[in-house]
Structure formats: C-alpha cells, structure tokens
Amino acid sequence: MRTGPRKGELVWGPLKHWQVLNVLHNPPYAGAFCYGRRKVERSVDGRTHIRLLPREQRDTLIQDHHEGYVTFARWESNQTALAAQAASRGLERTATAPREGPRCCRAW
C-alpha cells in the first residue's frame, strides 16, 4: 500500500491484465537497463501527460545489464507478438475478434 493507514504493507490481490502487460513490456524483465521510456509533458492548462517513447528516442538501453527472466532476443520477439495481438486496441482498430465464417459453425 502506498497511502492510507496500511501504507508500506504488502497486500495481495487478484492479478490484473494491465499488471501482466506492464511486466511483459518492461525491458528489465529481459535483463536490460532502460532509462527514458516515458516523457512527461505539461500542457498550458497545467495537465500532465505521460507518453511512451519509441526505442530510438530513449536515453539509455543496456542489454544484458542483469540476469533476466527471458533473453533480450526472446523479449523482442514477444514484443512483436504482443503488438500483433493488440492490433484491435490501437487507434486504427484494424483487427477484430473472429465472428462469422466457416469455422464458427463447424460441428464438433
């Protein structure tokens, strides 16, 4: 807990989808040190906007900095697979869940 009367305590709860994706997208999971993944910008009206930078614009990426759960090459291929699977969540929304077609009505 970060705030409140239980601040500093470890509290277990159900695993959420966004938590899993945070780990899988994080370079330290593959043993890499990364700095500058996000850029904080403040708008004229005082709002804070945090945006994820592409790899080319990040300040530092040191591969094999520490032991990872997967190799860096495997992590990169996982990033490609995750991006392909998340195509329906982006701005273009080009991919959707399969609906009608020859496979949906096949008798088992």
GISUL-V67162 format. One record per pair of residues at least 4 apart in sequence whose ideal C-beta (glycine too) atoms are under 8 Angstrom apart, sorted by the first residue. I is the first residue (numbers start at 1). GAP is how many residues later the second one is. D is the distance in whole Angstrom. If there is no record, write none. Layout:
i->{I;I}
gap->{GAP;GAP}
d->{D;D}
//
This chain:
i->{1;1;1;1;1;2;3;6;15;15;16;17;18;19;20;21;21;22;23;24;24;24;25;25;26;27;27;27;27;27;27;28;28;28;28;28;28;29;29;29;29;30;30;30;30;30;30;30;30;30;31;31;31;31;31;31;31;31;31;32;32;32;32;32;32;32;32;33;33;33;33;33;34;34;34;34;35;35;35;36;36;36;36;36;37;37;37;38;38;38;38;39;39;39;40;40;40;41;41;41;41;42;42;42;42;43;43;43;53;53;54;55;63;64;68;68;70;70;70;71;72;73;74;75;76;77;78;79;80;81;82;83;86;87;87;87;87;88;88;88;88;88;89;90;98;98;99;100;102}
gap->{5;6;7;8;10;5;4;5;4;5;4;4;4;4;4;4;61;4;6;5;54;58;54;57;8;5;6;7;10;34;48;4;5;6;37;38;40;39;40;41;46;33;38;39;40;41;42;44;45;46;32;33;34;35;36;37;38;40;41;29;30;31;32;33;36;40;43;27;28;29;32;33;24;26;27;28;23;24;25;17;21;22;23;24;15;16;21;12;13;14;15;11;12;14;8;9;10;7;8;9;10;4;5;6;7;4;5;6;4;5;4;6;9;8;4;7;4;5;8;4;4;4;4;4;4;4;4;4;4;4;4;4;4;5;6;7;8;5;6;7;8;9;4;4;5;6;5;4;4}
d->{4;5;7;5;6;6;6;7;6;7;7;6;6;7;6;6;8;6;6;7;6;6;7;7;8;4;8;4;8;7;7;6;7;7;8;8;7;6;6;7;6;8;4;7;5;7;5;7;3;8;7;6;6;5;6;3;8;8;7;6;6;5;7;6;7;6;8;7;7;4;4;7;6;7;5;8;7;5;4;7;8;4;3;6;6;6;6;5;7;6;7;7;6;6;6;7;5;7;5;8;7;7;7;6;7;5;8;6;4;6;8;7;5;7;7;7;4;5;7;7;6;7;6;7;7;6;6;6;6;6;6;7;7;8;8;6;4;6;7;5;5;7;8;8;7;7;7;6;7}
//
